[in-house]
């Protein structure tokens, strides 16, 4: 029940301010908790397109793609995120994205 309230609240915030990347990102994460993957994907992709400097979206969008079997898209999301994280000198995110990319490469080789 709490998740539904969070979703409603975030959706309302987003309706008031459609360009709010944080609300889109947070709403996408909440939608994933209720297995609304296609809606989450739309929001993550919207954040990435409208706010390409929003670093957190690259990992989560990559994981979503990976879960859908869209390995090329996941690879691109992780790779783009690494480039951005390097520009932002965000070492923690660089490490997380590189690890996700290495795991993805193993999965792709096993396909």
Phi, psi and omega in degrees: 000321180298323179297319179297321178293320177297317180298314180298317181295315179293322178296322177294316177301318182292324178296321179290326183221083186300340182269004183285101182298321181299314180296319177298313182297312181296320178296319178300317179298319179293321179296325177298325180295334179256016176063031176262068189296317183295322177292319178298318180300315180301316181292314178301315180295325177294317177300313182298320181288314186277336184219069186298348177273000180279091192300322184299337185289332186294318179294310185292322176293320177299315179296320178298312178301316181301316179296335179269359182080014179267072189293322179297317179295320178297314179303315181294319180297313178298315182297315178297321178296322178298315179301313180295316180298323177295319177297324181272358182053046180258088188297323180297314181291323175304313181298314180298316181291322178295320177296315179299321180294319179295318178297319178298318179300320177296314179300318182294323179289334180276351181284000000 
